[in-house]
Amino acid sequence: MVPAHGCGIVARMNDGVDTARESLEGLVLGDAFGQSWFVRDAEAGERWLAGREVRPGPWKWTDDGAMGLVLHAHLVRYGEVRPAELAAAFAAEYARDAYRQYGASMHEVLERIGAGEDWRAVTGGQFGGQGSWGNGAAMRVAPLGAFFHGNVDTVVEQARRSALATHAHPEAVAGAVAVAVAAALAAAGRGGPAPQRPEFLREVAGRVQPGQVRDLLLTAAGLPAATTVREAAELLGSGWRISAPDTVPFALWCAAGQPDDVAEALWRTLEGWGDRDTTCAIVGGVVAARAGLSGVPADWRSRAEPARIPDADE
C-alpha cells in the first residue's frame, strides 16, 4: 500500500504534468497563430485584424514550438532540468528540422553543440562573451512553470537552468524566469478568482533579478487600466528587437489582461504586432496554464499544425 503522503506526492506530480501539457498546447497554438499573421500587406493585415478574420491554414509553428516540445519532453523524462542533456536535445531537434525559423545566433549555437562542443563554452562565448539576451529562453519555458507550479522557488531555479542551455546573458535568464513564474502563478490559481493585472505582474517581478526585464515588468504593472495594447507595445516593446527585455514584459502584460481566455488573449496580443509568433507563444503558454484550451474555437485547431506530445510513460 502507498502511504498517504506518497499518494499526495504522486497526485501533485501528475497535476504538474497534466497542467504542463495544457500549457504546452497553448504555447504551440499561440506560436502557430502568431506566425500566421506575418503578412506581406501591412494595411490589409490591419483590416483583417480589426475584423478578427482568422488567417487561412495551415498554421505552422516555429522554433518557439519546437523548443517548447523538447523542453517538455525533457521534463517528463528527467523530472528536472539537466542543462547538458537539454542543450544536446535542442541540438538534436535542430539537426532533425532546422527550418523552424530559429534566430541567427541559435543556428550557430545549436550547430556547434551538435558537433560536440561544450554547451557552456558555446553559449557563454556568444556576443563577445556576454551571451545572447534574445527571447528564445523565454518563449519556450511556460510549460516548465506549470510543471513545477507547486513550488515557485523550484520554478525560478529550473527556469534559470533551462535558459542557460542556450542563453547565458542575465537578461535572457530573467526573461525565462519571469515567464515561468507567470505560468506557475497562473496554474496555481486554477479555479480561483482571476488575478488583478498590476498585482500579478508585481508578483512576477518580485521573483526576477534586478535589470531591464524586472524594471519593465514594474512599468507594465503601473500602466493605467485604460492603456491600449498599441500604447503598451510602444512603451514596453513587443519583440521587434527579439530581446527578452522588449518581449517578455509586454507578453506578460497581455497575458495578465485576459487570464481566463486563450483565444481573446491571443487576439489582444496580436494588436501589438512585433515578434508576434513569440509574444503569442508566451501568452498562449501562460494563459493555458490557468484556463486550458476549452474555449479555443474548433477551426483554430483544424488550421494549426499538429504537434505530437509524448505521454509520461513514453
C-alpha positions as CSV (number, residue, x, y, z in Angstrom):
1,M,0.0,0.0,0.0
2,V,1.3,3.5,-0.9
3,P,1.5,5.8,2.2
4,A,-1.0,8.7,2.3
5,H,1.8,11.2,2.0
6,G,3.1,9.3,-1.0
7,C,-0.3,9.5,-2.7
8,G,-0.2,13.2,-2.2
9,I,3.2,13.5,-3.9
10,V,2.1,11.4,-6.9
11,A,-1.1,13.5,-7.2
12,R,0.9,16.7,-7.2
13,M,3.4,15.3,-9.8
14,N,0.5,14.2,-12.1
15,D,-1.2,17.6,-11.7
16,G,2.0,19.3,-12.8
17,V,2.5,17.0,-15.8
18,D,-1.2,17.5,-16.9
19,T,-1.0,21.3,-16.4
20,A,2.3,21.5,-18.3
21,R,0.8,19.6,-21.2
22,E,-2.0,22.1,-21.5
23,S,0.4,25.0,-21.2
24,L,2.5,23.4,-24.0
25,E,-0.6,23.1,-26.2
26,G,-1.3,26.7,-25.6
27,L,2.3,27.7,-26.4
28,V,2.3,25.8,-29.7
29,L,-1.1,27.1,-30.7
30,G,-0.1,30.6,-29.9
31,D,3.1,30.3,-31.9
32,A,1.3,29.0,-34.9
33,F,-1.5,31.6,-34.6
34,G,1.0,34.4,-34.3
35,Q,3.1,33.1,-37.2
36,S,0.1,33.1,-39.5
37,W,-0.1,36.8,-39.1
38,F,3.2,37.7,-40.7
39,V,1.5,39.1,-43.8
40,R,3.1,40.9,-46.7
41,D,0.4,43.6,-47.0
42,A,0.5,45.6,-43.7
43,E,-2.6,47.6,-44.5
44,A,-4.6,44.5,-45.3
45,G,-3.3,42.9,-42.1
46,E,-4.6,45.8,-40.1
47,R,-8.0,45.4,-41.7
48,W,-8.1,41.7,-41.2
49,L,-7.1,42.1,-37.5
50,A,-9.7,44.8,-37.0
51,G,-12.3,42.4,-38.3
52,R,-10.7,39.4,-36.5
53,E,-10.6,37.5,-39.7
54,V,-8.8,34.2,-38.9
55,R,-6.0,33.6,-41.3
56,P,-6.2,30.5,-43.6
57,G,-4.3,27.4,-42.7
58,P,-2.1,25.6,-42.3
59,W,-0.6,27.5,-39.4
60,K,3.0,26.3,-39.0
61,W,4.6,26.5,-35.6
62,T,8.2,27.7,-35.4
63,D,11.3,27.3,-33.2
64,D,9.2,28.5,-30.2
65,G,7.0,25.4,-30.5
66,A,9.9,23.1,-31.4
67,M,12.0,24.1,-28.4
68,G,8.9,24.1,-26.1
69,L,8.2,20.5,-27.2
70,V,11.8,19.5,-26.5
71,L,11.8,21.1,-23.0
72,H,8.5,19.5,-22.1
73,A,9.8,16.1,-23.2
74,H,13.0,16.6,-21.2
75,L,11.0,17.4,-18.0
76,V,8.7,14.4,-18.4
77,R,11.8,12.2,-18.8
78,Y,14.0,13.6,-16.0
79,G,11.7,15.4,-13.7
80,E,14.2,18.3,-13.6
81,V,16.3,20.4,-16.0
82,R,19.7,18.9,-16.8
83,P,21.4,21.6,-18.9
84,A,23.9,19.5,-20.7
85,E,21.2,17.0,-21.8
86,L,18.8,19.7,-22.6
87,A,21.3,21.5,-24.8
88,A,22.0,18.3,-26.6
89,A,18.3,17.6,-27.1
90,F,17.8,21.1,-28.6
91,A,20.7,20.5,-30.9
92,A,19.3,17.1,-32.0
93,E,15.9,18.6,-32.7
94,Y,17.6,21.4,-34.7
95,A,19.6,18.9,-36.7
96,R,16.3,17.0,-37.4
97,D,14.4,20.1,-38.6
98,A,16.5,23.3,-38.9
99,Y,13.8,25.2,-40.9
100,R,11.7,26.4,-38.0
101,Q,12.9,30.0,-38.2
102,Y,15.5,29.8,-35.5
103,G,17.2,33.0,-34.7
104,A,20.5,33.8,-36.4
105,S,22.7,33.1,-33.3
106,M,20.8,29.9,-32.5
107,H,21.8,28.4,-35.8
108,E,25.5,28.7,-34.8
109,V,24.9,27.7,-31.1
110,L,22.9,24.5,-32.0
111,E,25.2,23.5,-34.8
112,R,28.3,23.8,-32.6
113,I,26.7,21.9,-29.7
114,G,25.5,19.3,-32.1
115,A,29.1,18.9,-33.4
116,G,30.2,18.1,-29.8
117,E,31.4,21.4,-28.4
118,D,30.8,22.1,-24.7
119,W,27.5,23.9,-24.3
120,R,28.8,26.2,-21.7
121,A,31.7,27.4,-23.8
122,V,29.3,27.9,-26.8
123,T,26.6,29.8,-25.1
124,G,28.9,31.8,-22.9
125,G,31.0,32.9,-25.8
126,Q,28.2,34.5,-27.8
127,F,28.2,38.2,-28.4
128,G,31.7,38.9,-27.1
129,G,31.4,36.7,-24.0
130,Q,28.1,38.2,-22.8
131,G,25.9,35.5,-24.1
132,S,22.6,36.0,-26.0
133,W,19.9,38.2,-24.4
134,G,17.4,37.1,-27.0
135,N,13.8,36.0,-26.2
136,G,14.4,32.3,-27.1
137,A,14.8,31.1,-23.5
138,A,11.6,32.8,-22.5
139,M,9.4,31.7,-25.5
140,R,9.6,28.0,-24.6
141,V,9.5,28.0,-20.8
142,A,5.8,28.4,-19.8
143,P,5.3,24.6,-19.5
144,L,8.1,24.4,-17.1
145,G,6.4,26.9,-14.8
146,A,3.2,24.8,-15.0
147,F,5.1,21.6,-14.3
148,F,6.7,22.9,-11.1
149,H,3.8,25.2,-10.1
150,G,3.6,23.9,-6.6
151,N,6.9,25.5,-5.6
152,V,7.9,28.9,-7.0
153,D,11.5,28.6,-5.7
154,T,11.9,25.5,-7.7
155,V,10.4,27.2,-10.8
156,V,12.9,30.0,-10.5
157,E,15.9,27.6,-10.3
158,Q,14.7,25.3,-13.0
159,A,13.9,28.1,-15.4
160,R,17.4,29.5,-14.8
161,R,18.9,26.2,-15.7
162,S,16.7,25.8,-18.8
163,A,17.8,29.3,-20.1
164,L,21.5,28.7,-19.6
165,A,21.4,25.7,-22.0
166,T,21.3,28.3,-24.9
167,H,21.3,31.8,-23.4
168,A,23.9,33.0,-21.0
169,H,23.0,36.7,-20.7
170,P,21.4,37.6,-17.4
171,E,18.5,39.4,-19.1
172,A,17.7,36.3,-21.1
173,V,17.7,34.3,-17.9
174,A,15.5,36.9,-16.3
175,G,13.0,36.7,-19.1
176,A,12.8,32.9,-18.8
177,V,12.3,33.2,-15.0
178,A,9.6,35.8,-15.5
179,V,7.6,33.7,-17.9
180,A,8.0,30.5,-15.9
181,V,6.9,32.2,-12.7
182,A,3.9,33.7,-14.5
183,A,2.8,30.3,-15.8
184,A,3.3,28.8,-12.3
185,L,1.1,31.5,-10.7
186,A,-1.5,31.0,-13.4
187,A,-1.5,27.3,-12.9
188,A,-1.7,27.6,-9.1
189,G,-4.7,29.9,-9.5
190,R,-6.8,27.5,-11.5
191,G,-10.4,27.5,-10.3
192,G,-9.9,30.7,-8.3
193,P,-10.8,34.3,-9.0
194,A,-8.8,36.0,-11.8
195,P,-5.8,37.9,-10.6
196,Q,-5.6,41.6,-11.0
197,R,-3.1,42.6,-13.6
198,P,-0.9,45.0,-11.5
199,E,-0.6,42.6,-8.6
200,F,0.1,39.7,-10.8
201,L,2.9,41.5,-12.7
202,R,4.4,42.8,-9.4
203,E,4.4,39.3,-8.0
204,V,6.3,38.0,-11.1
205,A,8.7,40.9,-10.9
206,G,9.4,40.1,-7.3
207,R,11.0,36.8,-8.4
208,V,13.1,38.3,-11.1
209,Q,16.7,39.6,-10.6
210,P,17.3,43.4,-11.0
211,G,17.7,44.5,-14.6
212,Q,15.7,45.6,-17.6
213,V,13.2,42.8,-17.6
214,R,12.3,43.4,-14.0
215,D,12.2,47.2,-14.5
216,L,9.8,46.9,-17.5
217,L,7.6,44.4,-15.6
218,L,7.2,47.0,-12.9
219,T,6.5,49.6,-15.6
220,A,3.9,47.3,-17.1
221,A,2.3,46.8,-13.6
222,G,1.9,50.6,-13.3
223,L,0.2,51.2,-16.6
224,P,-3.3,52.7,-16.3
225,A,-6.2,50.3,-16.8
226,A,-7.2,52.2,-19.9
227,T,-3.9,51.6,-21.7
228,T,-4.4,50.1,-25.1
229,V,-2.3,47.2,-26.5
230,R,-0.7,49.5,-29.0
231,E,0.2,52.0,-26.3
232,A,1.7,49.2,-24.2
233,A,3.7,47.9,-27.1
234,E,5.1,51.4,-27.9
235,L,6.2,51.8,-24.3
236,L,7.4,48.3,-23.4
237,G,8.3,46.9,-26.9
238,S,6.7,43.9,-28.5
239,G,9.6,41.9,-29.6
240,W,10.9,43.9,-32.6
241,R,14.4,43.7,-31.1
242,I,14.0,40.0,-30.4
243,S,15.4,40.6,-26.9
244,A,14.0,39.3,-23.6
245,P,13.5,42.9,-22.2
246,D,11.5,44.1,-25.2
247,T,9.4,40.9,-25.4
248,V,8.6,39.4,-22.0
249,P,7.1,42.4,-20.1
250,F,4.7,43.1,-23.0
251,A,3.7,39.5,-23.4
252,L,3.0,39.1,-19.7
253,W,1.1,42.3,-19.6
254,C,-1.1,40.9,-22.3
255,A,-1.5,37.5,-20.6
256,A,-2.4,39.2,-17.3
257,G,-5.2,41.1,-19.0
258,Q,-7.1,38.1,-20.3
259,P,-6.2,35.3,-17.8
260,D,-9.2,33.1,-18.5
261,D,-9.5,33.1,-22.3
262,V,-6.7,31.9,-24.5
263,A,-8.3,33.0,-27.8
264,E,-9.1,36.5,-26.6
265,A,-5.6,36.9,-25.1
266,L,-4.0,35.9,-28.4
267,W,-6.2,38.4,-30.4
268,R,-5.2,41.2,-28.0
269,T,-1.5,40.3,-28.1
270,L,-1.6,40.4,-31.8
271,E,-2.6,44.0,-31.8
272,G,1.0,44.8,-30.6
273,W,2.4,43.3,-33.8
274,G,6.1,42.9,-33.2
275,D,7.6,39.4,-32.8
276,R,4.0,38.0,-32.9
277,D,4.8,34.3,-33.0
278,T,6.9,34.6,-29.9
279,T,4.6,37.0,-27.9
280,C,1.6,34.8,-28.8
281,A,3.6,31.7,-27.8
282,I,4.4,33.1,-24.4
283,V,0.8,34.3,-23.8
284,G,-0.7,31.1,-25.0
285,G,1.5,29.1,-22.7
286,V,0.8,31.3,-19.6
287,V,-2.9,31.6,-20.1
288,A,-3.5,27.9,-20.9
289,A,-1.7,27.0,-17.7
290,R,-4.7,28.5,-15.9
291,A,-7.5,28.3,-18.4
292,G,-6.7,25.3,-20.6
293,L,-7.9,25.3,-24.2
294,S,-11.6,24.5,-23.8
295,G,-12.6,27.9,-25.2
296,V,-10.4,27.9,-28.3
297,P,-12.5,27.7,-31.5
298,A,-12.5,24.4,-33.3
299,D,-11.5,26.0,-36.6
300,W,-8.3,27.3,-34.9
301,R,-7.3,23.7,-34.0
302,S,-8.0,22.5,-37.5
303,R,-5.8,25.2,-39.0
304,A,-2.9,24.7,-36.6
305,E,-0.1,22.2,-37.5
306,P,-0.5,19.3,-35.0
307,A,2.3,18.6,-32.6
308,R,2.9,15.2,-31.1
309,I,3.3,15.5,-27.3
310,P,4.5,12.2,-25.7
311,D,2.9,10.8,-22.7
312,A,4.8,10.5,-19.4
313,D,5.4,6.8,-19.9
314,E,6.9,7.0,-23.4
